[in-house]
Amino acid sequence: MNYRHAYHAGNFADILKHLVLTLSIERLKVKEKPFQFIDTHSGIGGYNLMGDEGTRSPEWRDGIDRLWTAEPPEDVAAILTPYLDVVRRMNPDGDLRSYPGSPLLASMLMREQDSLRLTELHPEDAETLRDNFRRDKRVKVEMRDGYEAMRAYLPPPERRGLVLVDPPFEHRDELAHMAKAAMKGIGRWPTGTFIFWRPLKDMENTEKFDDGLAEWLLDDKDFTADQLLMVDMWVREIVEPGPLCGAGVVIVNPPYGLMESLMTALPWLTEELAQGEGAGWRLNMPELAIEEDDEITIDED
Ligand SMILES: C[S@@+](CC[C@H](N)C(=O)[O-])C[C@H]1O[C@@H](n2cnc3c(N)ncnc32)[C@H](O)[C@@H]1O
């Protein structure tokens, strides 16, 4: 286990994933009833961008740093505000130094009555994660395999909530592994919201994951097409093999209004985060009238 998220915290991929997470949590908060957030691959919780990793690998400079000073149009700003407000609360003097991981982001958005279950397999990171939430009674941290934990935790006692599955993709068979876990998890809790992160790298297997899940949900599980949403963003043309330049999430049971919000925010977000020619985004629901994608041409002068 060599992957450490501290080298990547706040990059473009984190932004899309954390925006989807924020919008999903905000939707759950519309009702007073408590809900649970399950983070199967948690990382350490939050990140010091000025630390060794953030300095040696400043991916956040082309991510959250760009949004920090940007001025989005009003409709986009309204969608980004809950997410950016958390980052602002972490950096109250106006200098960007800290960035929330998914556990901290969720915990700062969630209420007294809600609960969080966090798993992390890396022993040192799990210890840091535990330390970071020691005083928060809503949070339970366990050092264990996230896929196996997901099965054990589902369905949550609240019967409301969401699951984030965000593995490091260190192994070639991670997508296959995630697909199996997805089926088991959704099988145990078909009404829950699930967010599966995946890089846009190995496109053949990415499509296999997306199509396989769609087929299983629609054909075997009688899900309807609007219960599955794929959203991707790439910051320049995807070249394989090469460094990560695109990523996205597959959302099962997407919250009401999520697709519309993403459709509003993505064109601006992609333009803001583009790192070269061929940047683009796509939103996709299987077998639906809605299939949006857009490629943005950037002048590099
Ligand atoms: C991409 S990072 C998570 C980032 C975090 N979700 C966020 O958005 O801030 C993936 C994490 O999963 C951990 N990990 C790897 N394999 C795992 C497993 N089988 N179960 C739980 N955690 C695992 C890694 O140590 C790493 O910290």
The ligand as an SDF file (V2000), in Angstrom:
LIG
                    3D

 27 29  0  0  0  0  0  0  0  0999 V2000
   -8.1630    8.0150   -2.8950 C   0  0  0  0  0  0  0  0  0  0  0  0
   -7.7540    7.8100   -1.2120 S   0  0  0  0  0  0  0  0  0  0  0  0
   -9.1830    8.3400   -0.3600 C   0  0  0  0  0  0  0  0  0  0  0  0
   -9.4390    9.7960   -0.3990 C   0  0  0  0  0  0  0  0  0  0  0  0
  -10.6460   10.2450    0.3750 C   0  0  0  0  0  0  0  0  0  0  0  0
  -11.8230    9.4490    0.0660 N   0  0  0  0  0  0  0  0  0  0  0  0
  -10.9430   11.6900    0.0770 C   0  0  0  0  0  0  0  0  0  0  0  0
  -11.7410   11.9850   -0.8330 O   0  0  0  0  0  0  0  0  0  0  0  0
  -10.3980   12.5530    0.7550 O   0  0  0  0  0  0  0  0  0  0  0  0
   -7.8360    6.0720   -1.0150 C   0  0  0  0  0  0  0  0  0  0  0  0
   -7.4980    5.5900    0.3830 C   0  0  0  0  0  0  0  0  0  0  0  0
   -7.8820    4.2090    0.4990 O   0  0  0  0  0  0  0  0  0  0  0  0
   -6.9500    3.5420    1.3380 C   0  0  0  0  0  0  0  0  0  0  0  0
   -7.1170    2.1020    1.0650 N   0  0  0  0  0  0  0  0  0  0  0  0
   -6.4850    1.3300    0.1570 C   0  0  0  0  0  0  0  0  0  0  0  0
   -7.0240    0.0970    0.1170 N   0  0  0  0  0  0  0  0  0  0  0  0
   -8.0280    0.0830    1.0200 C   0  0  0  0  0  0  0  0  0  0  0  0
   -8.9990   -0.8870    1.4130 C   0  0  0  0  0  0  0  0  0  0  0  0
   -9.0270   -2.1160    0.8620 N   0  0  0  0  0  0  0  0  0  0  0  0
   -9.8950   -0.5420    2.3520 N   0  0  0  0  0  0  0  0  0  0  0  0
   -9.8920    0.6850    2.9210 C   0  0  0  0  0  0  0  0  0  0  0  0
   -9.0090    1.6570    2.5870 N   0  0  0  0  0  0  0  0  0  0  0  0
   -8.0900    1.3630    1.6330 C   0  0  0  0  0  0  0  0  0  0  0  0
   -5.6360    4.1620    0.9890 C   0  0  0  0  0  0  0  0  0  0  0  0
   -4.7000    3.9880    2.0360 O   0  0  0  0  0  0  0  0  0  0  0  0
   -6.0320    5.6300    0.7710 C   0  0  0  0  0  0  0  0  0  0  0  0
   -5.8800    6.3620    1.9600 O   0  0  0  0  0  0  0  0  0  0  0  0
  1  2  1  0
  2  3  1  0
  2 10  1  0
  3  4  1  0
  4  5  1  0
  5  6  1  0
  5  7  1  0
  7  8  2  0
  7  9  1  0
 10 11  1  0
 11 12  1  0
 11 26  1  0
 12 13  1  0
 13 14  1  0
 13 24  1  0
 14 15  1  0
 14 23  1  0
 15 16  2  0
 16 17  1  0
 17 18  1  0
 17 23  2  0
 18 19  1  0
 18 20  2  0
 20 21  1  0
 21 22  2  0
 22 23  1  0
 24 25  1  0
 24 26  1  0
 26 27  1  0
M  CHG  2   2   1   9  -1
M  END
$$$$
